[in-house]
Amino acid sequence: MSVVADVTVPADSFTLQHALTTEPEMIVEADRLASHSAEEVMPLLWASGGDFEVFQKAMQDDPTVNNVTVIEESADRVLYQVIWHDEFVDLINEMIDQHASIVEAKAHGEKWRLQLRFIEEDQVSTFRDHFTERGYSFQANKISFSTAPRQRTYGLTTEQRDTLVTAFQRGYFNVPRDFSLEDLAEVFDISSNAVSQRIRRGSANLIEHALIIGTDTARDDE
């Protein structure tokens, strides 16, 4: 049973303090958090509710950001692609070392609201003690327990879900493809045939559990 900790973190203990202080009306929410690389934990950020021109300039000047690019934009929100500074990447790596994975991340008014998943309950207190000793500040709002991990939604194994998500994010399903089967195999350090099987079996499970009504047979093999 995994544990999800809902915590509030000041931006100066996480990221984008300068940008959020400069444009405090802006609401920022991370998109597509699942990743196999610390550098890509928060590659895409949705922003809404503030002055986009001011906020983008502030992000470019923010010491936790190396580069920011507009990916999509409309009248009421903008999607940014962010390349983070090494200092923030190191912080994410340290969080991973303390057994936390970021499930959700949303910022407003110089504060971040994070959903952190842990495998064991005692890892939450270990995480808190570690970062408190390091001088980081955060407030624990609540802790909840999950009896059905997200990775197994729609009958997917963890490996199948991670492979499908990564394939989608990297452009494997684009027409034409931006990422090959061989590229995916390199990401997961397995053979191209193994990646292909994960995609086929994962897609079959996804179709069976999400689109086909009245079936109860799961394909749980990797």
Steps between C-alpha positions, in 0.01 A plus 500: 500500500654831395473827690429843350606806696336833416749776589533875454851624419620862475638574155839585652522137618401360160509701176388814310513734800602795284236434234218442750597808700514716188156386380317384819162463324629226275387143562752236388432129467739227387387280212607139436715435801581134432859466383812284516730801526526759778557769238155426357294477819332833424577568134164666425323768703151641445457863606178698539351796683781755458700706253668248271757740356614609847505141626699363207761772539516426873546128432785576261664700781422243770821337632337155506428510125748455214255551215126537441303465177132554419347174369131590488307817577145627508326806642484358853797265539845414367700177498873545559783253447763551770862391518597518865825616655722231649424616855131416462581170325723414798210574736271268302767229512527548875122463536515180296783374723265559795242272333260773385345526155310813398144415400366856466651848526314832497617848595329831584600796712861394556400155630495152349246233584655158443362148507787267591468122477696265727504122505508471880343722767822541701669649193287813545653584837849413374447736207376777731791461744757497220385823338430674830861437599606644164310823573209444258157612609172325429164440662332160501128538428382140497608143434286250312540133426449342160377143465503515118818657361454721194743290303251212492201705384339339193680174572847629415814376670747764619732418208220521244373832631846658516582379148174629351530837676863545395419394142222757487709779652799436270290495181496127421130520411537814288452484123774497388675361808739725691636213711578147382461159662878485528502836680246369752707185550799718586297702753393185687824308437316200353471349153284646224296180503430537874387861451276394212339231716438749783332741261282229341397340829455835672286629213291182513446541877413867455243423229352209696458693825419847363302431183356146515197459726432176684847343499687399812812327367816705561827459312740564782813346355774743405 
